[in-house]
Amino acid sequence: MEPASLVKDQNEAMSYEPSFLTKPLIGTDEATIDDKGRLLVSKKKRERLGEPFVMALGETGCIVAYPQETWHKVLSEIASNPSTNQGRQQFARMTTGTAEDELKFDKQGRVVIPQKLREAANITDKVVLVGCLDRLEIWSKDEHDAYEADMDSYGSDRREAMDRAHKQMTGKDSQ
């Protein structure tokens, strides 16, 4: 993914525009993981994801591939809170504890999805890749089908735990 750039707005003033607004990760693809854990990603998605990139377990339990720019924003938000903040501690564990960084594609456009992430996301062979503007979700086909069938309750335990930790971390806990 290209770095953020300065662009002229309607008033000719320079403004900051994140690269995912001009070249977002969009669309849905189906793919297959080979026996070595490699995933072939389309050229368009590879170019927009950039290299190196980061993978971690997302809030719904799928794998999320983050461009460096987006991952740095995630880390900056966590680091902007005191290390003694229990919400920060929990959110950091859930976000960075599963992360693998410095990932790159091979010459054929494949990336090895780390075994621990494949296991956590129940990925064995068939996958669905979903572009989500500033990140790419990688789902087990079966899990994605289950999510599509019931979006409100799918993965609710993990989503709610991450939401509670984030609210506690940021001080936006309404309870």
Secondary structure by P-SEA (a helix, b strand, c coil): cccbbbbbccccbbbbbcccccccbbbbbbbbbcccbbbbbcaaaaaaacccccccccccccbbbbcaaaaaaaaaaaaccccccaaaaaaaaaacccccccccccccccccccaaaaaaaccccbbbbbbcccbbbbbcaaaaaaaaacccccaaaaaaaaaaaaaaaaccccc
